[in-house]
Amino acid sequence: MSTAAHASASSAPRVAVEPAADAAAGPAIPEPALGKRAAQRQRKTAAIVEAATQLFRSRGYESVTTQQIAEAARVTNGAFFRHVGSKSDLLVRVVNDQLRTGHDRALASLEEGADPTQAILDLMVPLRDLSLEHPELATAYIREVVFARSTLTEGSLEQIDRMRFAIERILRHADAAADADRAGQRPADYCAFAADTVFSSICIELVRASLGRSDVLSLPERFRTMITRLVEMLLR
């Protein structure tokens, strides 16, 4: 067999097989089309979250409807539920975004040498501000997370844990800076226990304010006084 004939024979199976494999796999979807749909979904979700953030801050939680949020975001009701789920899911998403900002701010303050009280206050600024604007926002968020009503509860609990871990890191840093020998003699889980105490006290104060049991406008000063005393007591 000549060289040309051998090359022709050896290449024939490839020509016959490759189209069959492509046919079995089905028509390929162009990657740019997938990217365009994902980008459109992201834009709509971002618009809904932004609209909800503004409406919740200006009107509170209970008085805002999903229809109002959809109209402000310029999407249909169907798109609203497809992209963000329920109204309570959306609240959790909005507050979680704010809490992440507070978390980053607190750790930045710690790196810049802020005292533990100020660093913890920076961490709690989003929840504090939500309570000042509309106390029901913080209460609704805590309710959704604690009673597991939201489909985003698992992610919310992770966010709450991040806040608690941030408080623990702040307290551990302050404890070691004040007296390294004393800090080294504490139980290994001492700062974790102290962080739980501080965070639980903050949540209780938020709920009291939202229920009208304490003055909302004095919340920032009460936070500062309470956290200062707790830090002094726990790290003595």
N, C-alpha and C positions, 0 to 999 in steps of 0.2 A: 504494500500500500504506500502511495506517495505521501510525502510530508503534508501536502495540502489536503489530501483526502483524510489523513489521520486527524488533523486539526479540526476538520469539519465534523467528523464523527464524534470526537470527544466533546465538542461544544454543544451538540444537539440535545442531550438530556437536560442541560441547564436551561435551554430555551423552552423546553416543554414543561419543566417543573416549576420554575419561578412564577409564572402567571397563575398557576393553580394555587400556590401558597398565598399569593396576594388576594385571590378571590375568596379563599377560606377565611382570611383575616377580616374581610369586609372593607368597605371604603374608608380610607384614612381621613380623619377630621383635621383640617389644617390647624397647626398650632396657633397661628395668629388669631383665628376665630375663637379658640378657647381662651386665649389671653384677653381678648376684647370682652367676652362675657364676664370673666372674673373681675376685670377692671370695672365694668358697669355695675356689678353686684357690690363691689367695694364702695363705689361712689354713692350708690343708693343707701347702703348701710350707714356710711359716714354722714350723709345728709339727714337721715332719720335720727341718729344719735345726737347730732348737733342741734337739730330742731327741738328734740326732747330736752336737752340740757338747758336751752334758753327758756322753754316753756315751764319746765319744772322750777327753775330759779325765779321766774317772774310771777308764776301763778300757784306754785305748790304742786303737790302730786294728785290729790283726790279730785281737784276741779278740772284737771286736764284730761281730755279724751283722746283715744287713739285716732279718731277722725281729725282732730285739730293738729295732732303731730304729723299725720300723713299729709295734710294740706300744707303745713308749714314746710315740709320736706319736699313737696311737689311729687308725691308718689301716691299710688292708689292704696286703698285699704288692704287689698290682697297682697300688694308688694310689701306693705308694712309687716304683715304677719309672716310672710315668707322669709323676710330678711332678719327680723329681730324677735319674732315670737310674740309673746304677750306684753302688755303694758308693764307688768311687774318685772318681767325679764329685762325690759328696756331700762327700767329704773336701776336694777342691779348693775347692768352694763355701764350706765352713766356714772353711778357712784364709784364703781370699781376703777374706772378711768381716772376719776378725781383722786381716789386713794393712792393710786400709783404715783401720781404727781407729788402727793404729800410724802410718800415713802422716799422718793428720790431727793426731795428737798431736805428731809430730816438727815439722811446719810451725808448729804453735802454739808449741812450745818455741823455735823459731828466732825467731818474732816477739817473743817475750818476752825475748829476749836470751841464750838458753842458749848455752854454748860448743859448738863443732861436735861434740865427742865425745859430749856429753850428748844433743844433738839426734839424732845417729845411733843412739845407744843407745835413745832413745825410739822411733825408727822400727822397731828390731828387737825390741822387747819381746814382740810376739805370738809370733814364731818362737822366741825365747829361752825364753819361758814354756812353749810346747808341748814344747820339748826337755827342760826340767826335769821336766815332769810325765810325759811319755812320749816318749823320744827318737825312737821309731819314727814318730811323727806327722810331725815335720819331714822325716825321711828319706823317708817315703812321699810327702809332698807334692812334694819336690824330684824324686823319681823320676817321678811322674806328669807333672810339667811338662817336665822335661828330655827324657824319652824319649817324649813325645807319646802317652802311653797314654790320657789322659783326653779326652773329647769337649769338655771346657771348656778345653783347653790354650791356645787362642788368647786367651781372656779372662785366663787365668793369666799368660801372657807379658806381656800389657798391664799386669797388676798388678805383675809383677816390674819392668817398665820404669818404672812410676810410682815404685817404691821407689828404683831406680837414679837416676832423674831427681831425686828428693828429696835423695839423697846429693850429687849434683852441685850442686844449688842450695845446700845447706848449705855445701859446700866453697867454692863460688864466693863466697858471702856472707862466709865467714870469711877467705878470701884477700884480698878487697878491703878488709875492715875492718882487717886486720893491716898491709897495705902496698899501697895502691892503685896506686902506680907500678910495683911489682914485678908485681902481678897483671895490669896492663895490658900488660906485656911478654911474658907467657906466650903460647904457641900457643893459638889459639882453642878447640881441643879438649882442652886440658890438663886442665881440671876433669872433663870427661867420662871421660877416661882414668883420672884419680885415683879417680873414683866407681866405675868398673869394678873397679879394684884392691881397693878397700875392700869392695865387695859380694861379690866372688869370695872374698876371704879369710874373710868371715863365713860364707858357705855351706860352705866347706871345713871350718871349725871346727865347724859344726853336724853335718856328716857324720861327722867324726872322733868327736864325742861320741856320736852315735847308734850307731856301730859299736863302742863301748867302747874306742876308742883314747885317749880322754882322759876325765877325771872330769866327769860331767855337772853335779854340784853346784858345781863351780868355774867353770862356764861364764860367769856374769855378770861375775866378776872378770877372766877371760881376755878376754872381749869388751872390757871397759873398757881393759885394758892394751894389747891389740892395736890397737884403734881409735885410742887416744891416740898410740901410736907411729907408726901409719900417717899420721895427720893431720899430726903434726910433721914427718915425713920428706917427705911429698908437698907440703906448703905452705911449706917452708923457702926 
